[in-house]
Amino acid sequence: MEKTKRTFPRSGKPKRTQVARNLTLTPAHIARVHRIVQDSGVPAGLELNTDADYAGWVDLMMRANQAPGLPTRVFAYGSLIWKPEIEHVDEEFGTAKGWHRAFCFRMPRFRGTPEEPGLMMALERGGQCGGVLYQLPASDIEGQFNRLFRREFTSKPVNSMPRWITVGTKSGPVTALTFVMNRASPLYAGRLPLEAVADVLARACGHWGTGAEYLLNTVSHLEAKGIRDRNLWRLQQMVAERIEAQHPSGLA
């Protein structure tokens, strides 16, 4: 009999799902493309957000909250799942309809360089996206937002723009803060085919690491939560195949 596992036990409503599948992309692939890269600094044409900028974003999102008085939730769909860096008192599965994960903005820093930019994920319009809803502690929401925004965006114009969206749960729709692609950003890459995304992720590396590592962390943690994204699953296979073709030796 096939084993099952439970996910989201802290929510009180665990979800039963099949055991995670074996990924094609592995740490051995990551090791083949990782290299030491010096931080190139803020890309030309961009500037860092100031303390006043972050304070302005916090104030804007606090005022834009359409559900004041209710628990404050953050919808995580990518790196916030495997590296949340925010306090939370509960978590549960949620579905954001009208949005999907997309590697849609170029990264000339962090996981890429100006000479060979990487790609990072944000939410794009269309489809739907399963993710994790974090419920934040009720105290110091402004301070938590400030820390979260400093993690999610550094330069301006902002790429991953904070936005309140509606997220479906087992108990009904809730309002949650998330980060969506700012199409007005000069780093917006548009809607790229998976083949083009795989080409970039199989090669790009910055001082934070590789795009392939970012993809592996995201897919593996989604699987551990029982969340399956068909595009990302296909993408990790494609990236592994490209790394194997570029580095035929040294893979276990």
Secondary structure as UniProt FT lines:
FT   STRAND          4..7
FT   HELIX           9..11
FT   STRAND          15..18
FT   HELIX           27..33
FT   TURN            44..45
FT   STRAND          47..48
FT   HELIX           51..64
FT   TURN            68..69
FT   STRAND          73..76
FT   HELIX           79..82
FT   STRAND          90..107
FT   STRAND          118..135
FT   HELIX           141..152
FT   STRAND          155..156
FT   STRAND          160..169
FT   TURN            170..171
FT   STRAND          172..181
FT   TURN            183..184
FT   TURN            186..187
FT   HELIX           194..201
FT   TURN            202..203
FT   STRAND          205..206
FT   TURN            207..208
FT   STRAND          209..210
FT   HELIX           211..224
FT   TURN            225..226
FT   HELIX           230..246
//
